[in-house]
Amino acid sequence: MRDNKIGHYHKLLFGYEQQRLYRKFYMKKFSISDNRTAKNIVLNIFIAVVSLFINGFGIYLTMKANIGASPWDVLNLGLSKTFGILYGTASISVSITILIIDIWMKEPIGLAMFIDSIVVGKSVDFFNAFDFAPQPESLAGSIGMLFLGLVIIGYTQLFYMKAALGCGPRDTLLVGLKKRLKKIPIGVVSIGLLSAATLIGFLLGGPVGIGTVLCAFCAGPVMQLAFRSLAFDATNIHHQSIPESIAVFAAAIKKSHARRLAGRQRRHA
């Protein structure tokens, strides 16, 4: 029933022919998220890096809208303003701190989590430096820019998750907290986490406004629509941990060494 419903949404958005082509070429030919070989892992690292770089452009647009940043970006911008550092430096500091907490909580850590911690923040710095987008002159323009940013974030998040090399540090933190606060619904835990980030950021001088509320309540639904439009189910993804990735690379090196050794033996036979 769920698959039929997703297929219905996708047909409405993209049509029958586009859906057929997507399933044929992307879902089958380019589905490499199992990460069973070193080549697949390297390709998925590349996909994660590109996706997160473009994700940074989406975040840049939500901030450029200038009607209030998303909860986590209120914190990042507050730290940036208070300590006189770049947004990317503040973002990396927050991400690494959360990553340490994730590790302390013994949550599974993947390679892409470290990539996420670094690439997104510096991507935003890159787009800020070149000031790609003009400042909106009206509230409607600002809201439109913010939602364009959310759409970009939603689709890039899909491809980042498709790489299956770990969720983001903040998502992992949310899951870890939920495991320890079993009687509290995950939605309440999420609201508490976002509220704490917003409050601390606001006290540090981060921008809070209608955009903060829109990001908090609309980012999830926009991402869900992005996932549905490409018939993507995040629950079907098994994220590979760093020990698992290391084991794949070790097996590949061992296999390559054995192949070279066998080649030498044949030449000397």
N, C-alpha and C positions, 0 to 999 in steps of 0.2 A: 504494500500500500504506500509506504514512504517513497520507494523508488518511483512509483507511478506519479505521485504528487510532484516530486522533484522534476521528473521528465515533463510534466505538464507546464510547470513554471518556465522551464528552459525553452519549450516549444513556443510559448507565448512571447518570450523575450527575443529569441534568436531564430525561430522557424525550424521546420522539420529538416531541411537540407543542412543547415549549419550544425544542428544537433548531431546528425549522422556523421558529418565530417569530423566534428570534435571527438566523438566516441571512437571513430575509426583510427584517426591519426594521433591524437594526443593521448587518450586514455590507454591505448594499446601500444602503439609504436614508441611513444616517448615516456611511458610510465617506467621510471627507473628508481622509484622510491624504496625498493626493497633493500638497497645498499648491500647487496651480497658480494659485490666485487669492489676492488679498490678503484676501478674506473668509474663505477656508478657513484661512489662516495665523492670522488673528485668532481664529477659532473654536478652532483647535487650541492657541493660546496659553492661551485660557480653560480648555480641557480640561486642559492641562498644569498650570496653577495650581491648579485644584480637586483634581486627582488628587494632586498633591504635598502639598497641605494635608492631605488625608485620610491620605496616606502618613505624614505627621508624627504622626498619631494612632496609627498602627500602631507606629511607633518608640517613641512615648511608652509604649504598653502593654508593649513588650518591656523597657523600662527600669523601669517600675512593678512588673513581676514581681519585681524585686529579687533575682535569682539570678545576676547577671552580665550585663553588656551585650554587644551584638554587637561584633565586633572594632573597627570604625571608631568605634563609640560609646564604647568603652573609651578610645580616644584623645581623642574630643571631651570626655568627662566628666573625663578626666585634665587636659586643658588648662583646663577650667572650674574645677576644684578648685585647680589650681596658681596660676592667675592671677586667681582671684576674678571670673570673667566668666560670663555666662549660657551655657547649653548652645548656644543658637542662635548666639551670637557666635563661640564656639569652632568650631562646625560650619561657619559661613560662612568663617572664617579658613582652615580645612583645605581646604574646597572651592575657594576662590579660589586657594590655593597649588597645588593639584592642577591646576586649570584653566590656570594659568600654565605649568605643566610640559607639559600637553597641547598648548598653543599652541606652546611651544618645540620639541616633538617634531613639530610640523606636522601634528597630527591634525585631522580635520574638526571644526569647532566649530559647534554650532547654537544658536538662540535659547533653547531649553528648558534648555540646560546652565547658563545664567546664572540662569534661573528656579529650577532645581533647587538651585543654590548658595545661594540666599537663602530661598526659601519653606519648605523642609523644616525647617531649623533654627529659624526663627521660629515655625513651626507647633507644634513641640515645646515651645517656650517658652510659647506660648499655652495649651496643654493642661496644662503644668506649673503655670502661674499659677492656673488654675481648679481644678486637682486633680480631674479628672472621675472617675477610677476609684479605687475603694477598694483599700487595700493587701491583697493575698491573705494569708490566715492559715495557709495550709498549703503544702507543697511542690507538691502536686498542683494547687492553685489557681494557684500561681505559674507552673507549667509550662503550664497551660491558658491563662492570660493571655498568656504569651509566644507560644504558637502562634496564638492569636487575632490578636495583633499581626502575626505573620508572614503570616497569610492576608490581612489587610488590606493589608500591604505588597505581597504578590504581585499582588493584583487591581488596586491603584492603579498599580503598575508597568506593568501591561498597558495601561491607558488612557493613561499617560504616554508609553509607547513608541508607541502607536497614533497619537499626535499627530505623530510623525515629524519632530520638530524638534531632534533630537540626543539621544544617550545621556547618561547621567550622567557627571560628571567622573571618577569612580572607575572606571567601566566603560571609558571612553575611555583612561584611564591603563593599565589592564590590557591592552587591545588594543595600545596603543603599545609597551608593554614587550615583549609577545609578538613583535611585528614585529622588535624588535632582539635578542631572545634566541631566535632561530629554532630552535635545537637543543633547547630546553627546552619540554616540554609546557605548555600554557596552565594546566592544573590545578596544576602545580608553581609556576608564576609567581603564580597566584592565592593559593595557600597561603603563599608567601613574602611577598606583599604584606600579607595579613591578619595574618600572624604579626608582621611589623614594626610594623603599626599597634597590635596588641595589646600587644606588648612595650613600646613607647614609652609607650602609654597607662597600662599597669600601673606603670611606673616613675614616672609623674606622679601616681599615685594613683587611676587609673580602676578601676572594679569588674570583676574577673574572677571567673567562677564557672562553674557548670554551664550557665547560660544562654548564656555566651559560646561554649561548645562546641556547644550546640544550634543557636544562630544560624549558626555557621560551617558546620555540616554539613547543616542542615535548610532553611535559607532558599532555597537553589537548588531542591531537590525540591518544596518547597511552591509556589514560583513557577511551576515547570514544570507542576504539577497545575492551577494557576489558569489558565495559558495553554491547556492542553488542554481544560479544562472549557468554555471559550468558543471552541474551535477557532481559537486565535490562533497564528500562526507568525511569530515575531519576525524570521526570516530573510527574510521577504517585504517587510519595511519598508525603504524608502529614506529615510534621515534627511537632511533638507534642511540644508545649511550656511548660515551667515549671509550670505555673498555671494549665494547662490541666493535667499534670502528677500528681500534688498535688491533684487535684479533683478526679482522679482515685484512688489514695492511700486513700484519705479520705473516698470515697465511700466503698472501700474494708474494711477499719477499722470499719466503721459504720455497714456494713453487717455482719462482724465477731462478733461484739458486740451484734447485734440483735440475731444472731444465738445462742450465748452463753446464752443470757438472756432467750430465748425461751426454751433452754435445761434445765436451772434451774427451770423454771416454770413447765415443764413437770415432772421433778423429784419430785417436791413438791406437785403436784396435787394428 
